[in-house]
Amino acid sequence: MLGARGVGEEGVLPRIPTGPQRGKPSYDEILARNAALQRAVEELSVLNELAAEIGASFDADYILDRIIDRSRRTTGAEQAVISLMDQDAPDPAKTVCRAMGSGSDRERYHLDLHLQGWMEHHRRPLLANDPHHDERLRTEDLPGTVHSMLCVPLLLRMKVIGVLTVYNKTGAPDTGFDDDDQRLLSIIAMQSAQVIENARLYEVSRRHERMREELSTAREIQRRLLPDAPPDVPGYDMAAVSVPARGVGGDYYDFVPRDDGTLALALGDVSGKGLPASLLMANLQAALRGQILFEGSPAACARRVNRMLHCCTDPHLFATLFLGILDTRRHRITTCNAGHERPLLCRGGEIVDRPRDGGVPLGMLEDFDYLQRTVDLEAGDTLVVFSDGVTDAESATGEPFGEARLAAAVTSMDGGTAREVLDRVVADVHEHTRETEPIDDITLLVARLKPDCA
């Protein structure tokens, strides 16, 4: 809250002589005392009015505007400027947000980086009534219309968070700003700094809250994009899960029944994390679903989706994809692996195959002829498709979970249901990473041909 009390040489009101005097004061002395008293009353009024205006507000723009307006009118300046350092920037002195107030149509002035650096180093006012010949401003490229200027630092816990500057004394252009102007502007800057910082922190808190709300909405949208449950396919047992590392993720899985009786199994992993990855994942799902229902083979489907992603997304973004078309009557699956982790085919407690045919990740090249292969399934076979978030999950010592641990978890569950296999893998990954934060999404899809199917 603003007040009349300052700290230090630059933060006190003018002293009014008191106490016993020898003889009667002269007329000039009485006038001087009255002028000093009037000045003190005016300064107190300015500070109290400014305190009433900004003390209860958290609107940064309003607060800056009020401080600027009061500073300009109180000092009789043509223009006032507040330059706030961006504390979140790598170099705060090079990124500032400015607020200006002007009483004329003149060009708008602002500090350059050299003068900001001077203020940050010296942390004291700078009064220049002949700025073009002032040694302290020799590196400044000041407009010729600037004939006087006064800068004071906005100090918070001895750290410069900004600079308050007034330009061109209008009432006395020949003499410029005086010590009274410097003292009052220093008090305003000193006691406004905390109010400005509170408003900044409030804005940061509001932004974070909005981000949390947006992430919550995005997480719900993404959850609805994934299947609620695997389809009920005679002779098969299926399960899938996706655990995002950051609330929303870039992994995707899907089960898409087709008109010819086959079932498409898909698991994708887009580059990046967070919201950008989730948006690309949504695009991938929409494009893939459309092509799965339209195109016959997984290789042709991958080629079409690749073209769409390449022309419609940023060149630095791409997605890996496993796509399989399961013929549930003949018990065979035709797969295409677009740069994705090779799935595991477990049979009789052993890993017997790891389909790899396919090509590069989707979106990397404008056109690519993807390959595919067909694998015959036997009763009891379990196919495990996974994202690299499973194998790359690190322990506290930085050791990845790896494909060997994944294979051990899968083979140890030979004869178990698809859900049991999935739960075992997820449990082993969590045990491996129990003292660390997840670095990537964990996604698994398990499809098992039941043992009693011929």
Secondary structure by P-SEA (a helix, b strand, c coil): ccccccccccccccccccccccccccaaaaaaaaaaaaaaaaaaaaaaaaaaaccccccaaaaaaaaaaaaaaaacccbbbbbbccccccccccbbbbbbcccccccbbbbcaaaaaaaaaacbbbbbccccccccccccccccccccbbbbbbcccccccbbbbbccccccccccccaaaaaaaaaaaaaaaaaaaaaaaaaaaaaaaaaaaaaaaaaaaaaaaccccccccccccccbbbbbcccccccccccccccccbbbbbbbbbccccaaaaaaaaaaaaaaaaaaaccccaaaaaaaaaaaaaacccccccccbbbbbbcccccbbbbbbccccbbbbbccccccbbbbcccccccccccccccbbbbbbccbbbbbbbccccccccccccccccaaaaaaaaaaaccccaaaaaaaaaaaaaaaaccccccbbbbbbbbbcccccc
